[in-house]
Amino acid sequence: MKIMGYATEMHFLYNTKIVHEAFNKERFFRFLQDDSFSCAKKVTKEYSKHEVLIKEKEKNEGLFFIEEGYVMATQKNRVVSLHTSGDIIGFEDLILYSHAKYSFKAISDKVRIIKYNKAETVEKILNAQEGYLYYYIHLQNTLQHLRTREELLRLPSEQRISLVLLRFALSYGMKNGNTTKVWLPKYINKGIIAKYSNLNPNTVTVTLQKLEAAEIIESVRREIYVNVEKLQDKLLECHREVDTKIKRICE
């Protein structure tokens, strides 16, 4: 009975959902700010548009928390991910001190970050009970993002662009009143959509024109408004069409 009770307790302690909630990035930020048992030095810094925070293949000795603005991660000129307020940069290679896998560049007019010393951060994590779980959760989230993005790149171009728009709308969009419309920050433009979806800008332009003709998106003064409900319906319809085609092939 004691063994079963211990197993139940361990399952509760390390259940995936509970661990993700208990060791998320917001709690990690508060953990670093807690000076009760160990202090990690920090400095607040601002970057202007196009300034590089971390350069690919160079050694990075900092851990960055974004307080304000938008940052783009690239690898060999391909957009890998976007980051905004509350996100962490430079955490992937925290323990091994490897060279940066990605370049991180400011894409908004201003980016304000809090930078922590990496060596002191590692020491604080290792000295804290279960502190390593902050690092584990971050790696799990990063791997899931990369897997999802690889799946995205296998889709036909129109579906790919539609899904990128939906993800950007849900993650970074700002709501327009009580409607299902959201507008994307001006920093998320056709060029970034093209690089993120790994498609030619002309292909992106043609697809956006089709979506605009279908009243799924609207372009106003270089900003993109997205009707999330209509875009979700379009993607569901594409999914049903693919399922139908597969069934016909299998018959």
N, C-alpha and C positions, 0 to 999 in steps of 0.2 A: 504493500500500500504506500509506503514511504517513497519507493522508487517511482511509482505511478504519479504520486503527487509532485515529485521533483521534476518528472518529465513534463507534466502539465504546466508547472511553473516556468520551465525553460522554454516551452512552446510559446507561452504568453509573452515572455521577455523578448524572444527573438522572432516572433511572428512578423512576416514581411510588412504587413500594413502598419503594425504598431511601431516597428523600427523606423519605417519611412516617416511616420508622423513625429516620432520622438527625436529623430536626428536629421531633421530637414535643414535647409540652408538658413532659415530665419533663426532657428535655435542655435545653429552653429555660429552665426554672427553674434548672438547674445553671449554664447560661450566664450568667444574670443574677447569680448568686452569685459567679461568678469575677471577682475584682478585679485580675487580673494585668495587664490593659491599660486597663480603664475601669471606673469604679464608678457604679452607680446606687443612689441612697439608698433605704433601705427602712425601714418602720416596721411593727411588729406591732400589730394592733388586734383587739378582740373586740366582737361585736355580740350583742344579745339578740334573742329571737324578735320578729318584726314590725318590727325596725329596718331602715331602708333604707340600702343601701350606695351605690347609684347611682340617681338619679331620672331618669325618662324626660324627654327634651327639655332637660335641663340639661347644662351643660358639665362634662365629667369630666376631671380632670387626673391620674388615678391608674390604675394597673394592679394588679389584685387576684389573688393566688394563694390559693385556699382551703386552709387546713391542716386544718380540722376543721369539721364541720357541713354543713347543707344550705341552699342559696340558690335562690330561685325567680325566674325572669325573666318579666316580664309586659309586654304592650303593649296599651294600652287595655283593661285588666282581663282580658285573655286570657293564660293561662299559655303561654309560648312554649317554655320549657325549664327543666330542673332541673339544679343543679350541686352537686357535693360535693367531698370532699378530692382535691386534685391538679388541679382545674379552674381555668381562667383566666377572669377577668371584666374587661371593658373593653378587650379587645384589638382588637375589630372596627374601631374608629375611631381606631386608634393614630396613623396617619400624617397623616390629614386634620384631626384635632382637631375633628371634627363633634360636634354635640350627641348625647347618648346616645339610641339607638333604643329601649332597653328600661329598665324599672325593675328593680332587683335588690334583693330583700328576704329577710332571714333567716327561715327557716321552722322551724328547729330551736331548741331552748332556748338554744344557744350556737353562734356561728360565729366561728372565729378565722381571720384572714387576714393575709397579708403584703402590704403596699401599697408599690408602687414609683412613683416620680415618672415621669410619662409622657414629659416632655421629655428626661430623662436616659436613659430606656429607648430612645427613638428614636435618640438620639445613639450609644448603645452598639451598637444593631443596625446602623446605617449604617456604623459604623467597623469592623465585623467582616466578614471575608471570608465572603460568602454568608449573612450574618446575616439578610438580608431573607427567607430561606426559612422562618424560623420564623413570620413574619407570613403568608406565602403559604399554608403548610400550615394554619394556624389558620383563615384565610378559606375554604379549600377544605372543611374539616370543618364550618364553620358553614353554608355553602351547602348541603352535602349534608344536614345536619340539617333545614334549612328545606324542601328539596325533599321529603324523606321525610315531614315533617309535613304538607305540603300534600296529598300522596297519601293520608295517613291520614284527613284530613278529608273525603275523597270517599267513604269507605266507609260502608256501613250502620251504624247506631248500635251494634248488638250486636257486630259484627266490630270496630268502632272501639275500643270499650271493652275487648274481649278483647285486642286488639293493644297497647293502652296498658298494660294490666296485665302483659303478657308483657315489654314493653320495660322497664318499671319493675322487674320481678322480676329480669331479667337484668342490669340496670345497677346497681340499688341494693339488691336483695334479699340477705338473709343466710340461709345454708343452715341447715336444721334437721336435724342429724345426717347419716346416710348416705342419706336419702330424696331424692326429687326435689322435695320441698317447700322453699320459701323463704318468709320472712316479710318484708313490706315495713316500713320504718321507720314509726313512728307518725305522722310528719310528712306521709307520703303518704296522705292520707285521701280520702273520697268527693268532697269539695269540690274538691281539686286535680285529681282524675281528671276531674271534670266540666268544669273550666275548661280543662284540657289537651286534652280531646277535643272541646271546644266544644259540649257537650250540656247539657240541663237536668238538674239534680241528681236529679230524680225518675226520669228515664230511666236514669241511672246506677244508682240504687238497685234498680230493677226488674231490670236486667241482672245486677247482682251477686247478687241473690236467685236468679236462674235458674242462675248459675254455682255458687252454693253448693248448690242442690238437686241439681246434677249432680256434686257432690263435687270440683269443679275448684278452688274456693277455700273458705276457712274463715275466719270472723270470730271472733276471740277477744280480748275486752277491747279493742275498737276497733282491733285490729291485723288486717291481712289476710294470711292464709297462702295461698300460691299453689302448686298442683301444676303445675310447669312442663311436665312431660311431657304431662299430660292437656290442658293449655291449648294446647300446640303441636298436639296431635292434633285438637283442636276446630277450630283455625284452618285446618289442612290440609284437614279435611273440608268446611269452608265454601268453601275455594278450589276443591275438586273440584266442589262443587254449582254454583258460578258457572260453571266451565268447561263443565259439562254443559248448563246453561241456554243458554249462548252457542252451543254446537254445535247444539242443537235449533232455535234461531232461524235459524241459518245453513243448515240442511238444506232 
